């Protein structure tokens, strides 16, 4: 196999289209309604609502919904939301490397950027994978992620089902 550079972006902000806040602070991607709900001055209300969903006294905790609200508020610059994400939440993590032949044959001096999202269960399995940004290799990444194992997302050390996003950059052979 010819050597080539395969870079998985889990901590880069230089690629067009990647949200730098979501790379710095982990949270599952909020839907459009949540993003609009938490814009501007309303961000602090989203943080308050999210904290109520994960309070120790909450009758039924909703950590995934809380993380999405906190993420939307954090995107708007709400420091309390960002700090809560950083101190109480742990992102899901892929446990095994991906095959290094994904993208083999990409023409020299070409670059491919993509994003794939999967739901990671409490048991550490990827399900419901989908492409967010097609870099041409999403199907290969989805196949590899479905075969992989993960540590689930956690709130205060307790696992919960949530979304995992794999960002990739493949540079040509």
N, C-alpha and C positions, 0 to 999 in steps of 0.2 A: 504494500500500500504506500502511495506517495505521502510524504509528510505534508501536513497542512495545519493551519491554525483553526481550532474550534474553540470559541470562547462562549461560555455560558454566562450571560449577564444577570447577575443577581445583585450587583452593587455598582451599576454605572448610570450616569446621568447624561452622557454625551450623545446618546442615540436619539434621533428625531422620533417623536411619538411615545417615548417611554415617560411615564409620569415620575419626576424626580422625588416627589413626596412619598409615593408608594414604594420606591426603592429604599428610601432612608428609614421609613417607619412602616412595619408590616401591617397590613389590613387587607381583608378580602375586598375586591372591587365593589364599591357602592353602585347601585343601579341609578339610572337617570333621575328618578323621583327623589331618591335620598340625596343625591348631589344638589338638586334644586332646593330641597327642603332646608339644606344646611348652608346655603350661600350667605355671604356677608355677615351681618350682625346676628343672623339666626344660628350661626355656628355654635355659639355658647349654649343655646337651647338644645341643640342636638347632643352636645356633650352631656348636659344634665339628663336628658332622656336616656342616653346610653348608660350612664352611671347607675341610673335607677334600674336598668335591666340586669345589672350584674352585682347589685348590692347583696351583701350576705343575707339580708332579711327578705329579699325578693322571693315570692312564692315559687316562681319558676324562672330560673335564669335563662337568658337568651344571649349567650356570648357571641354568636355569629352576627346577629343583628346589631348588637352593641358595637362590635368591631367595625362593621360597615358604617354606622353613624359616626363613630369616632374618626374613622378614616376620612369621611367627607368633611367633618369639622376640622380635622388636621390640615387637609388640603386648603382650607380657607384661612389657615394661620392660627387656629385656636391652640395655644400652647398647652393648655390643660389636656386636650384630647391627645395631642402627640405624646405627652409625658405618660398618660395612662396606657397608651399602646405600647410604649417602650418598657414600662415597668411591670405591667400585669399580664401582657399577652406574649406568647411565644409562637413564632411562625411555624407552619408545617415545614418539614425538611425532607428532601429526597435522601435516601440512605445509600444508594448504590450509584456508581457513575453510569452515565449513558454510553452507549456504544460509540466508539470514535470514528465510525465509518459513515455517520449521518452527514450528508452534504458532500460526500466524495464525488468528485467529478464536476463540481461547480467551476466554471471557467476562471482562469487566472485573473487576478485583479478585480474579481466580482465579490460583492458582499451581500449577504442575505440576513435581514433582521426579522424576527418573528416572536410571537407570544402565544403560549398555549395555557389554558386553564383547566384544572381538574378539581373535582371535589375529593378531598382526602377524608376518609372515614376515621372514626375513633380507633379502629383496628389497624390503621396505617395503609389502607388500600386506596388506590386512585380509581375513581369512577366518574362518569359523566364528563369526559374530557371534550374540549371544544377549542377551536382556534379563535384567538382574539385578533391577532394581526398575522396575516399569512406571509411568511417569509419564504414559502416554497417548500418547506420541509416539515410543516405542521403534522402531516399524517405520520411521518417517521417518528417525530417526537411523541405524538399521542400514543403510538404503539409501544414505544419504549417506556413511557410513564405508566401505562396500564400494567406493565410487567414488573414495575419497580415497587419497592416498599418505602414507606415514609414514617416519620414521627408525626403524629397529628398536631394540629394547632392546640394551644393550651391557654387557659385563663387561670391565673393563680395556681398553675401546676396541674389543673384538671383538664383532660383532653376533651375536645369537642370537634364535631364535623365542620369543616370549612373549606374554602377554596384555596388552591395552591396555583401560583402562576410561574411558569418556566419561561424566562426570556432568553433568547439566543441570538448570537451573531455568528455566522459562518463566513469565513473568508476563503476565497477560491484556492484551489491547489496551486 
